[in-house]
Amino acid sequence: MRDNAPPDHPLSAGPNDTVMFVGDFLGGNHSSRARASSVYVVVHRENETWTHVYRAVEDARPGHILVFLEHVLQGDRMSEGQNWSLSKFGSPVNAGSPGPRIAA
């Protein structure tokens, strides 16, 4: 990766963590406009192991990403996190590449 390149995802992850991009999903916000959200499942392995489902949404401010913790599972439960994401958000509109990225 070159210096100042955007990360592959807008999340902070440790060297022992595993990040899986689930897909981009469309959903409403408080003003009922559809906005794309990118959903990730992360297994954090620091002191204990936790699986988190995060939803990242581009903010109205250019270059800013809002990250929401949507679901928490104890232990390494990547598959369950992915299944929960698909049942919660439906079918992704784009499961091929990560969505919002923080501008360098």
N, C-alpha and C positions, 0 to 999 in steps of 0.2 A: 504494500500500500504506500503510495507517495505521501509526502508531508502535506498537511492541510486538506487531505481528501476527506469527503464525508464518510461517516461510518456506514457499514452495511445495514445498520438498523439504528433507530434513535434511542436505544436503551443503554444503560450502564450495566455491563456484565463483567464479572471477574474472570480470571484465567481458567478456573475450573467449572465455570457455568456453561450450560448448553442453551443456545437460542434457536428456536425454530419459528420461521415465518409461516403462519397459517394461511393468510391471504388478505386481500383488500375486500372490504365490505361496504355497502351503502347503507346509511342509516340517517334518521332525522336528528336534528338538534333542537335546542330550545325555540328556535324561530321556524321550525318545521321545514327548513331547507335540507335536502339530502347532501350529506358530506361523506366523503370516503374516509374510512378508518382502516388502518392496517393492524392486524391482530398477530401477536407473537405469544408463544409459550416459552417460558424460561425456567430451567431448572437451576436454582441457585445452590451452590455447594460451598458454603463458608464454614460456619460452626455446626449448623444443622442443614439438612437438605429440605428445600421447599420448592414447589412448582407454582409459578405465578402465570396468570394469563393477563397480558397487557394489551390495551387498545391505544394506538397512536393516531392523533388527528392533527392535521395542519391547522395552526392557529391563524387568526385574522392578521396577525403581525407577520410579515414575510420573514422566513428563516426560523420561525419558532414552531415547535411541536409540543402539543399537549399529550401527556401520557397518563392513562388511567389504569389503575390496578382493578381488573374486573373479577378475578376469581383466584382463590388460594387453595392449594392442596398440600398436605404434609407429605414429604418424601419425594422420590423421583417418580413422577407420574405424568410424564410427557404425553403419552397416548390419551390418558384421561383428560388432560388439559386441552388437547386438540379436539377430542370428541365433544367436550363441553362447549368449546368455541363454536364449532359447527352447529350444534343444537341451539345455541344462544343467538348467533348472528346469521345463520342460514348458509347458503352457498356463496363462496367468494366470487367476486367478479373478475379477479385476477389472482391466481395462485402461483404465478410463475416467477415473480420477482418482488422484492420488498418495496413497499410504498414510500411514505414520507421519509425524507432524510433531512438531517440538520445541515444547513448550508455551511460551507467552510468559511 
